[in-house]
Amino acid sequence: MGITQNLGRREGIEKMKSLAEGKVCFLLTHLPDGEIDTRPMSTLEVDEDGTFWYLCRDESNLVEQIKDDSKVDLLVGDNSNNSYLFVKANAIVFRDQEIIDRLWNPIAKAWFEEGKEDKHIRIVKAVPFDAHYMDTQHGKLVSSIKILIAAATGQAMDDGRQGDIKL
């Protein structure tokens, strides 16, 4: 099962930043009928307070869903590094050109044809209140070698690490 290593706020925010920033996550919204809606979102930034930042279109159902229920879940998985992050957050959607300018990157133009001045751009700000991570202690190479040794010898050699992030 690996070791449990819970992280304090500062170290936890750095862990979230390393596991999520610049990566695609699944952002889950909770619907009134108990269903969950899921969509991939590019995590543009995890700031020094641990806040996750995204861009979306004002016509997307995400905007209405967050308005109806601000609690969202963020799931980030990176199989290439054996790292995973689950975050519960409160989200809001708004428009602020200064923040759009800060978050903008060339790939965003695929969704916003008029560039960063596109009137349909909205910001999703997700402030976490609970988070849990899983990764490896020694990186992918050592972890892979340990898995191969374990498979060959039948001896468990778990290199996993997981824990809660105090926010």
FENJOJO-V786124 format. One record per residue. N is the residue number from 1. RES is the residue in one letter. PHI is phi in whole degrees, 0 to 359 (none if undefined). OMEGA is omega in degrees with one decimal (NA if undefined). NEAR is the number of other C-alpha atoms within 8 Angstrom. Layout:
{{N RES PHI OMEGA NEAR} {N RES PHI OMEGA NEAR}}
This chain:
{{1 M none -179.9 4} {2 G 84 -179.1 8} {3 I 253 174.4 7} {4 T 261 179.9 7} {5 Q 225 177.3 8} {6 N 287 -175.3 9} {7 L 243 174.4 10} {8 G 287 -173.4 9} {9 R 305 -174.8 9} {10 R 297 179.5 6} {11 E 296 178.8 8} {12 G 294 177.8 12} {13 I 296 176.9 12} {14 E 298 178.2 8} {15 K 296 179.2 8} {16 M 300 179.4 12} {17 K 301 -177.4 12} {18 S 291 -177.5 7} {19 L 274 -170.3 11} {20 A 241 -172.1 13} {21 E 298 179.8 11} {22 G 80 -178.9 8} {23 K 251 175.8 10} {24 V 275 176.0 10} {25 C 236 169.2 13} {26 F 264 176.0 12} {27 L 258 -176.9 12} {28 L 253 173.4 11} {29 T 248 -176.9 14} {30 H 255 -176.2 12} {31 L 269 -177.3 11} {32 P 302 -178.1 6} {33 D 276 179.5 4} {34 G 92 177.5 6} {35 E 287 177.8 7} {36 I 236 174.7 8} {37 D 253 -175.3 8} {38 T 232 174.5 8} {39 R 212 175.6 7} {40 P 283 178.8 8} {41 M 222 177.0 9} {42 S 274 179.0 9} {43 T 284 -175.3 14} {44 L 282 -178.6 12} {45 E 198 163.4 12} {46 V 240 -171.8 14} {47 D 277 -175.5 8} {48 E 295 175.9 6} {49 D 266 -178.8 6} {50 G 89 179.4 11} {51 T 285 177.8 12} {52 F 264 -176.3 13} {53 W 236 -180.0 13} {54 Y 221 170.6 13} {55 L 244 175.8 10} {56 C 214 176.8 10} {57 R 268 -179.0 10} {58 D 294 179.4 8} {59 E 275 -175.4 6} {60 S 287 178.6 8} {61 N 293 177.1 6} {62 L 302 -177.5 8} {63 V 299 179.7 10} {64 E 294 -178.7 8} {65 Q 296 178.0 12} {66 I 291 176.5 14} {67 K 298 -179.8 9} {68 D 285 -179.3 8} {69 D 209 -173.2 10} {70 S 284 179.5 10} {71 K 282 178.7 11} {72 V 230 173.7 15} {73 D 241 178.2 12} {74 L 240 179.4 13} {75 L 238 178.7 11} {76 V 238 177.3 13} {77 G 229 178.1 9} {78 D 229 -178.6 8} {79 N 298 -177.6 6} {80 S 294 178.7 6} {81 N 244 -176.8 8} {82 N 52 179.7 12} {83 S 231 -175.2 13} {84 Y 216 -178.8 12} {85 L 218 175.4 15} {86 F 236 -176.4 11} {87 V 231 169.5 12} {88 K 256 -174.3 12} {89 A 215 168.7 13} {90 N 258 -175.2 11} {91 A 241 170.0 12} {92 I 226 177.8 10} {93 V 238 -179.6 11} {94 F 202 177.0 7} {95 R 236 176.8 8} {96 D 207 -173.3 8} {97 Q 299 179.4 7} {98 E 297 179.2 6} {99 I 289 176.4 8} {100 I 302 179.0 13} {101 D 301 -179.5 8} {102 R 291 -175.7 6} {103 L 275 -172.1 10} {104 W 301 170.3 8} {105 N 217 -174.5 6} {106 P 302 -179.2 5} {107 I 293 -179.6 5} {108 A 300 -179.7 9} {109 K 299 177.7 11} {110 A 297 -179.5 6} {111 W 256 -176.5 6} {112 F 232 -172.0 12} {113 E 301 -177.4 7} {114 E 273 179.7 7} {115 G 79 -173.8 8} {116 K 290 174.7 10} {117 E 267 179.5 7} {118 D 305 -176.1 9} {119 K 291 -177.9 4} {120 H 269 -179.6 8} {121 I 289 172.5 14} {122 R 231 179.4 12} {123 I 258 170.8 14} {124 V 252 177.6 12} {125 K 249 -178.5 11} {126 A 245 -178.2 12} {127 V 261 -175.5 10} {128 P 289 172.8 13} {129 F 235 178.1 9} {130 D 204 179.9 11} {131 A 207 178.4 13} {132 H 218 179.8 11} {133 Y 234 171.5 12} {134 M 219 174.7 12} {135 D 204 179.4 11} {136 T 251 -179.3 12} {137 Q 287 -169.5 8} {138 H 239 179.7 8} {139 G 85 -172.5 9} {140 K 295 -175.9 10} {141 L 299 -179.2 7} {142 V 296 179.1 8} {143 S 300 179.1 13} {144 S 296 178.2 8} {145 I 297 179.1 8} {146 K 297 177.9 11} {147 I 296 178.9 10} {148 L 297 178.3 8} {149 I 297 -179.9 11} {150 A 298 180.0 11} {151 A 295 -177.7 8} {152 A 285 -174.6 6} {153 T 260 -176.4 6} {154 G 79 -179.6 7} {155 Q 263 179.5 7} {156 A 294 178.9 5} {157 M 222 -176.3 8} {158 D 292 178.6 9} {159 D 256 -174.8 10} {160 G 288 177.2 11} {161 R 217 179.1 12} {162 Q 210 176.2 13} {163 G 177 175.5 11} {164 D 274 176.0 11} {165 I 249 -179.5 14} {166 K 283 -179.7 10} {167 L 240 NA 9}}
